[in-house]
Amino acid sequence: MWPLWLLASLLALSQALPFEQKAFWDFTLDDGLPMLNDEEASGADSTSGIPDLDALPPTFSAMCPFGCHCHLRVVQCSDLGLKAVPKEISPDTTLLDLQNNDISELRKDDFKGLQHLYALVLVNNKISKIHAKAFSPLRKLQKLYISKNHLVEIPPNLPSSLAELRIHDNRIRKVPKGVFSGLRNMNCIEMGGNPLENSGFEPGAFDGLKLNYLRISEAKLTGIPKDLPETLNELHLDHNKIQAIELEDLLRYSKLYRWARGPSGCHGTPAPRGLWAQPHQPVLLWPFSISHPPLHRLGLGHNQIRMIENGSLSFLPTLRELHLDNNKLSRVPAGLPDLKLLQVVYLHTNNITKVGVNDFCPVGFGVKRAYYNGISLFNNPVPYWEVQPATFRCVTDRLAIQFGNYKK
């Protein structure tokens, strides 16, 4: 009887699903929408998608660093006060979690033999030094989370398989040309919370990248950086010191690319959550073909914008969500009625004193293809009793309009 029970137990264990670290993977959900697989989002070949963990033979290796929790191909070594990357990590590990430790340096052989590693989490350590060949063994790495460290530069020689880089809240002041060279699979970079100024981006710093998501929030930008990737679906530059939007700032996004419907945002990052739930958003696909410009979500909230040059927004005909809240605008930006797909506009907490009857909706009927489902105008010095009801004739319903001088 004992051999039969043991055999049944082993069979059940061999068919068990891989360990799912709830706190780590929860943010892969985008407002409840299904996440695109990495092959669809990055244009990588079939070998660069999310690994089929069940296709690999289950491992019952006794290799597990002291104090860590190991289950199949997931190794959790977070919150242990580690000073260095631990040894004795199983070579078939696909997720290595080292967040919330005291690691200060990544050495040449720290990840030796981890050729199956898919995600590496190094958030909230004290890393200030990375050997030029530290990531060389990680031939299948797609997700690198190295935020909240002491880095002063982008890590050198990132794996060519990398699709997502989170490096926010470090001490990076410069993005040199060529630092992302060869990263043809990269589709998402989160680099906010660094003391980056406009002069810190060398010409050509993003050459060769086909990103669909870029966030440079909480930096020291005084304008929209030049030479950002033309392929962006989402650009977030909130919490900076941007003072104006000029014609040439958005011109590059008028170039034409192929698009399709699907969940928006960066893999592993929820799309920004606003006052209203959002429908499916367009997502850029590879390879390109001429059809539509890609940028559909632009975040410029919490800046010092006083002026948006007339005609600037005309370069974003497929824009669906525009964040201009917490700025210093004195009027509704010109050109909104011409954006046929625009659905959400954040304009709260500005200096807007007047709202015209044609500021949001085009004149006539049947011109705008998508009705607004969210317009925020609260906390502006607008005499709301003077706003004509016809101003919001292309809004889904009255609940979609946030009026009043309250603060959320």
C-alpha positions in Angstrom: 0.0 0.0 0.0 2.8 2.4 0.9 4.5 2.1 -2.6 1.1 2.8 -4.3 0.5 5.9 -2.1 4.1 7.2 -2.9 3.6 6.7 -6.6 0.3 8.6 -6.6 1.9 11.5 -4.6 4.7 11.8 -7.1 2.4 11.7 -10.1 0.2 14.5 -8.5 3.3 16.6 -7.7 4.7 16.2 -11.2 1.5 17.6 -12.7 1.2 20.5 -10.3 1.1 24.0 -11.8 4.2 26.2 -11.3 4.3 28.3 -8.1 2.5 31.6 -8.6 3.8 34.4 -6.4 0.6 36.4 -6.0 2.2 39.7 -4.8 4.7 39.6 -7.7 2.4 38.7 -10.6 -0.7 40.7 -9.6 0.4 43.7 -11.5 0.4 41.9 -14.8 -3.3 42.5 -15.0 -4.3 45.6 -16.8 -7.6 46.8 -15.5 -9.0 43.3 -15.6 -8.1 42.8 -19.3 -6.2 39.8 -20.5 -2.5 40.4 -21.0 -0.9 40.0 -24.4 1.7 37.4 -24.6 5.2 38.7 -25.1 5.4 37.4 -28.7 2.5 39.6 -29.7 3.6 42.6 -27.8 7.3 42.7 -28.6 7.5 41.1 -32.0 10.0 38.6 -30.7 10.2 35.2 -32.2 8.4 32.2 -30.6 11.3 31.4 -28.4 11.1 34.8 -26.6 7.5 34.5 -25.3 6.4 33.6 -21.8 8.2 30.3 -21.1 6.0 27.2 -21.1 6.9 26.0 -17.6 4.9 22.8 -17.9 6.9 21.8 -21.0 10.0 21.6 -18.9 10.5 18.5 -16.7 9.8 19.3 -13.1 12.8 19.5 -10.9 13.2 18.0 -7.4 16.7 19.4 -6.9 17.9 19.9 -3.4 19.6 23.0 -4.5 18.1 26.0 -2.7 20.0 28.9 -1.1 19.9 28.9 2.7 16.9 30.8 4.0 15.2 31.0 0.5 12.0 29.4 -0.6 12.2 27.2 -3.7 9.4 25.6 -5.5 9.9 24.0 -8.9 11.5 26.9 -10.9 10.8 29.8 -8.6 13.4 30.9 -6.1 12.3 33.5 -3.5 15.1 35.1 -1.5 13.5 38.4 -0.6 13.8 40.2 2.8 16.7 38.2 4.0 19.3 40.9 4.5 21.5 39.3 1.8 24.8 41.1 0.9 25.3 39.3 -2.3 23.5 37.1 -4.8 23.3 33.6 -3.2 25.0 30.6 -4.6 23.4 27.1 -5.2 20.6 28.4 -7.4 19.1 25.6 -9.5 20.1 26.0 -13.2 16.5 25.6 -14.4 15.2 28.5 -12.3 12.9 30.8 -14.3 12.0 33.4 -11.6 14.6 34.7 -9.1 13.3 37.1 -6.5 16.0 39.0 -4.6 14.1 42.2 -3.7 14.4 44.0 -0.3 18.0 42.9 0.5 21.3 44.7 0.9 23.0 43.6 -2.3 25.4 46.4 -3.4 27.2 44.8 -6.4 26.4 42.3 -9.2 29.5 40.3 -10.0 30.6 38.5 -13.1 29.6 35.0 -12.1 26.6 35.8 -9.9 24.1 34.4 -12.4 26.4 31.8 -14.0 24.4 28.8 -15.3 21.0 30.5 -15.1 20.3 30.2 -18.8 16.6 29.5 -18.3 15.9 32.6 -16.1 12.9 34.6 -17.4 12.4 37.2 -14.7 15.0 38.7 -12.3 13.8 40.9 -9.4 16.4 43.1 -7.7 14.1 45.9 -6.4 15.0 47.8 -3.3 18.6 46.8 -2.8 21.8 49.0 -2.7 23.2 48.1 -6.0 25.6 50.7 -7.3 28.0 48.5 -9.4 27.3 45.9 -12.1 30.0 44.0 -13.8 30.0 44.3 -17.6 29.4 40.6 -18.0 27.0 40.1 -15.0 24.0 39.5 -17.3 25.9 37.5 -20.0 24.6 34.0 -18.9 20.9 35.2 -18.9 20.2 34.4 -22.5 16.4 34.1 -22.0 15.9 36.9 -19.6 12.8 39.0 -20.5 12.0 41.0 -17.4 14.5 42.9 -15.3 13.3 44.8 -12.3 16.1 46.8 -10.7 14.3 49.8 -9.4 15.0 51.5 -6.0 18.8 51.0 -6.1 21.8 53.3 -6.3 22.6 53.0 -10.0 24.1 56.1 -11.7 24.0 54.6 -15.2 22.0 52.2 -17.3 23.5 48.7 -16.8 25.8 47.7 -19.6 25.4 44.8 -22.0 21.7 44.0 -21.2 20.5 40.6 -22.6 19.3 40.9 -26.2 16.2 38.9 -25.1 15.0 41.6 -22.7 11.5 42.9 -23.2 10.9 44.9 -20.1 13.2 47.1 -18.0 12.2 48.7 -14.8 14.9 51.0 -13.5 13.0 53.8 -11.8 14.1 55.4 -8.5 17.8 55.2 -9.0 20.4 58.0 -9.5 20.7 58.0 -13.3 21.4 61.4 -14.9 22.4 60.3 -18.4 21.2 58.0 -21.1 24.0 57.7 -23.6 23.7 56.8 -27.3 24.0 53.0 -27.9 23.1 51.9 -24.3 20.1 50.1 -25.7 21.9 48.8 -28.8 20.8 45.3 -29.9 17.7 45.2 -27.7 15.3 44.5 -30.6 12.8 42.7 -28.3 12.4 45.6 -25.8 8.9 46.9 -25.6 8.7 48.6 -22.2 10.9 50.9 -20.2 10.0 52.4 -16.8 12.8 54.9 -15.8 11.0 57.5 -13.7 12.2 58.8 -10.4 15.7 59.5 -11.7 17.3 63.0 -11.8 17.1 63.1 -15.6 17.2 66.4 -17.4 16.5 67.0 -21.1 20.3 67.4 -21.6 20.8 63.9 -20.1 19.5 62.2 -23.2 22.2 62.0 -25.9 21.0 62.2 -29.5 20.2 58.7 -30.6 19.8 57.3 -27.1 16.8 55.3 -28.1 17.9 54.4 -31.6 16.8 50.9 -32.7 14.2 50.5 -29.9 10.6 49.7 -30.9 9.0 50.5 -27.6 5.3 50.6 -27.0 5.5 52.0 -23.4 7.8 54.6 -21.9 7.5 56.3 -18.6 9.9 59.1 -17.4 7.9 60.5 -14.6 9.2 62.3 -11.4 12.3 63.5 -13.2 13.6 67.0 -14.0 12.4 67.4 -17.6 11.5 70.9 -18.7 10.2 69.8 -22.1 9.2 66.7 -24.0 12.5 64.9 -24.9 13.6 64.7 -28.5 14.3 61.5 -30.3 12.0 59.3 -28.2 10.9 56.1 -30.0 8.3 56.8 -32.7 6.5 53.5 -32.0 5.1 54.4 -28.6 1.6 53.5 -27.7 1.9 55.2 -24.3 4.1 58.0 -23.2 4.0 59.1 -19.5 6.0 62.3 -18.5 4.0 63.2 -15.4 5.5 65.0 -12.4 8.1 66.9 -14.2 8.7 70.6 -14.9 7.5 70.8 -18.5 6.3 74.3 -19.3 5.0 74.1 -22.9 4.1 71.8 -25.8 5.3 73.0 -29.1 4.6 71.8 -32.6 7.8 69.8 -33.1 7.4 68.0 -29.7 4.7 65.7 -31.1 5.5 65.7 -34.8 7.3 62.4 -34.7 4.2 60.6 -33.6 2.3 61.4 -36.8 4.2 58.7 -38.6 2.1 55.7 -39.6 2.2 52.2 -38.2 0.1 49.2 -38.0 -2.2 48.8 -35.0 -4.7 46.4 -33.5 -7.1 46.2 -30.6 -5.9 44.7 -27.3 -4.9 45.6 -23.7 -2.8 48.6 -23.2 0.1 49.4 -20.9 3.4 47.8 -20.2 3.6 44.1 -19.4 3.7 43.8 -15.7 2.3 47.3 -15.2 -1.3 48.3 -15.0 -2.3 51.0 -17.4 -2.8 54.3 -15.4 -6.0 54.2 -13.5 -8.0 57.3 -13.7 -11.5 58.4 -12.8 -13.2 56.2 -15.4 -12.8 52.6 -16.5 -11.3 52.4 -19.9 -12.2 50.2 -22.9 -9.7 48.2 -24.9 -7.0 50.4 -26.4 -5.0 50.0 -29.6 -1.7 48.2 -29.3 1.2 48.4 -31.8 2.1 45.2 -33.5 5.3 44.2 -35.4 6.3 44.3 -38.2 5.0 47.7 -39.1 2.8 48.5 -42.0 1.3 51.9 -42.9 -2.2 52.2 -41.4 -2.5 54.4 -38.2 -0.2 56.4 -35.9 0.3 54.5 -32.6 0.2 56.9 -29.7 -3.0 56.6 -27.9 -2.3 57.6 -24.3 -0.3 60.7 -23.3 0.4 61.5 -19.7 1.5 65.1 -18.9 -0.1 65.6 -15.6 1.6 67.4 -12.7 3.8 69.7 -14.8 3.9 73.4 -15.3 2.4 73.6 -18.7 1.0 77.0 -19.5 0.9 76.8 -23.3 0.0 74.2 -25.9 0.8 75.5 -29.4 -2.1 75.4 -31.8 -1.9 72.4 -34.0 0.3 70.4 -31.7 -2.4 67.8 -30.9 -3.2 67.3 -34.6 -0.2 65.0 -34.8 -2.0 62.5 -32.5 -5.2 61.6 -34.5 -5.6 58.3 -32.7 -5.1 59.7 -29.2 -7.7 58.2 -26.8 -6.6 59.5 -23.4 -4.9 62.8 -22.6 -3.7 63.7 -19.1 -3.1 67.5 -18.5 -4.3 67.7 -15.0 -2.4 69.7 -12.3 -0.8 72.2 -14.7 -1.2 75.9 -15.3 -3.4 76.0 -18.4 -5.8 79.0 -18.7 -7.9 77.5 -21.5 -9.0 74.2 -22.9 -6.4 73.1 -25.4 -7.2 73.8 -29.0 -7.8 70.9 -31.3 -9.6 68.5 -29.1 -12.7 68.4 -31.4 -10.5 67.1 -34.2 -9.3 64.1 -32.3 -12.0 61.6 -33.4 -11.0 58.8 -31.1 -10.4 60.9 -27.9 -12.5 59.5 -25.0 -10.9 60.8 -21.8 -9.5 64.2 -21.0 -8.0 65.2 -17.6 -8.0 69.0 -17.2 -8.7 69.3 -13.4 -6.6 71.5 -11.2 -5.6 74.1 -13.8 -6.3 77.8 -14.2 -9.1 77.5 -16.8 -11.5 80.4 -16.6 -13.8 79.7 -19.6 -15.2 76.7 -21.4 -16.5 77.3 -24.9 -19.4 75.5 -26.6 -17.0 74.0 -29.2 -14.0 73.3 -27.0 -14.6 69.5 -26.9 -17.1 68.6 -29.6 -16.9 69.2 -33.4 -19.5 71.4 -35.0 -22.2 69.3 -36.7 -23.1 65.6 -36.3 -21.5 62.4 -37.2 -17.9 63.7 -37.2 -16.5 62.3 -33.9 -16.2 58.5 -34.1 -15.8 57.9 -30.3 -17.9 59.7 -27.7 -16.2 61.0 -24.5 -16.7 58.9 -21.5 -14.7 61.1 -19.1 -13.9 64.9 -19.0 -12.5 66.2 -15.7 -12.7 70.0 -15.1 -13.0 70.3 -11.4 -10.8 72.6 -9.3 -10.7 75.3 -12.1 -11.9 78.9 -11.7 -14.6 78.3 -14.2 -18.1 79.9 -13.7 -19.8 76.6 -14.3 -23.3 78.1 -14.5 -22.1 79.9 -17.7 -21.1 76.7 -19.5 -23.6 75.8 -22.2 -25.2 72.3 -22.0 -24.4 71.9 -25.7 -20.7 72.0 -24.8 -20.9 68.3 -23.9 -23.1 67.1 -26.8 -20.6 64.4 -27.7 -20.3 63.0 -24.2 -21.9 59.6 -23.3 -23.8 60.9 -20.3 -23.7 63.6 -17.6 -21.9 61.3 -15.1 -18.9 61.4 -17.5 -18.3 65.1 -16.7 -16.5 66.0 -13.4 -17.4 69.6 -12.5 -17.1 71.6 -9.3 -14.2 73.0 -7.4 -13.7 70.1 -5.0 -10.4 68.2 -4.7 -10.4 64.5 -4.9 
